[in-house]
Amino acid sequence: MKTRIKLVVSFTVGLLVGLAIMFVLMGVNARKLMAYYASAQLGEMAMNARQLRAGQMEDVLKRYDLSLPTMTVLFENEHGKFLNDQQKTGALWAVQRYYSDNPSLIVPDNAKAILDSLPPRPPTACELKATTSTKTN
């Protein structure tokens, strides 16, 4: 009986220690991943600011226009599943609005399918204000 109790206690303690170590290691890896994304975002922001100050707005826009469809598909397939519906849809509505505000841009088919499947976007505060001001005039 004593051996069985020692075995159960040893197993339980080992399991708890293992879970604690796994929790710490996963937390460290998550922080490393967030730090990697933060460094990439900071580098992108610095490059954009430098190019905008140098009057190279078209270069920044080209880079964004080229990467936006790929990022939309990647977001839908990989990252969106970690967000709630409101967060995911909100981000995709922003992309959808970018394309609707710039009709000269062609939306690639893979990104178009994602954007076309979204529910209707509610009006923004600016759109509501514009609608209200035209009704009062």
Backbone hydrogen bonds, N-H to C=O, Kabsch-Sander energy under -0.5 kcal/mol:
donor,donor_aa,acceptor,acceptor_aa,energy
5,I,1,M,-2.3
6,K,2,K,-2.6
7,L,3,T,-2.4
8,V,4,R,-2.4
9,V,5,I,-2.8
10,S,6,K,-2.8
11,F,7,L,-2.5
12,T,8,V,-2.6
13,V,9,V,-2.8
14,G,10,S,-2.6
15,L,11,F,-2.6
16,L,12,T,-2.6
17,V,13,V,-2.6
18,G,14,G,-2.5
19,L,15,L,-2.6
20,A,16,L,-2.3
21,I,17,V,-2.4
22,M,18,G,-2.5
23,F,19,L,-2.6
24,V,20,A,-2.3
25,L,21,I,-2.7
26,M,22,M,-2.6
27,G,23,F,-2.0
28,V,24,V,-2.3
29,N,25,L,-2.4
30,A,26,M,-2.4
31,R,27,G,-2.2
32,K,28,V,-2.2
33,L,29,N,-2.3
34,M,30,A,-2.5
35,A,31,R,-2.5
36,Y,32,K,-2.2
37,Y,33,L,-2.3
38,A,34,M,-2.5
39,S,35,A,-2.4
40,A,36,Y,-2.1
41,Q,37,Y,-2.5
42,L,38,A,-2.5
43,G,39,S,-2.3
44,E,40,A,-2.3
45,M,41,Q,-2.5
46,A,42,L,-2.4
47,M,43,G,-2.3
48,N,44,E,-2.6
49,A,45,M,-2.7
50,R,46,A,-2.5
51,Q,47,M,-2.5
52,L,48,N,-3.0
53,R,49,A,-2.5
54,A,50,R,-1.5
55,G,52,L,-1.4
56,Q,51,Q,-3.2
59,D,56,Q,-0.5
60,V,56,Q,-1.5
61,L,57,M,-2.5
62,K,58,E,-2.6
63,R,59,D,-2.1
64,Y,60,V,-2.3
65,D,61,L,-3.2
66,L,62,K,-2.3
67,S,63,R,-1.8
68,L,64,Y,-2.4
70,T,66,L,-0.5
71,M,67,S,-2.7
72,T,68,L,-2.1
73,V,69,P,-2.1
74,L,70,T,-2.5
75,F,71,M,-2.6
76,E,72,T,-2.4
77,N,73,V,-2.6
78,E,74,L,-2.8
79,H,74,L,-1.1
80,G,75,F,-3.5
82,F,79,H,-1.8
83,L,80,G,-1.6
88,K,84,N,-2.5
89,T,85,D,-2.9
90,G,86,Q,-2.2
91,A,87,Q,-2.0
92,L,88,K,-2.0
93,W,89,T,-2.6
94,A,90,G,-1.6
95,V,91,A,-1.4
96,Q,92,L,-2.6
97,R,93,W,-2.8
98,Y,94,A,-1.9
99,Y,95,V,-2.1
100,S,96,Q,-2.2
101,D,97,R,-2.6
102,N,98,Y,-0.7
105,L,102,N,-2.1
107,V,105,L,-0.5
112,K,108,P,-2.8
113,A,109,D,-2.3
114,I,110,N,-0.9
115,L,111,A,-2.5
116,D,112,K,-2.7
117,S,113,A,-0.9
118,L,115,L,-1.0
128,L,124,T,-2.5
129,K,125,A,-2.4
130,A,126,C,-2.4
131,T,127,E,-2.2
132,T,128,L,-2.5
133,S,129,K,-2.5
134,T,130,A,-1.8
135,K,131,T,-1.5
136,T,132,T,-1.5
137,N,133,S,-0.9
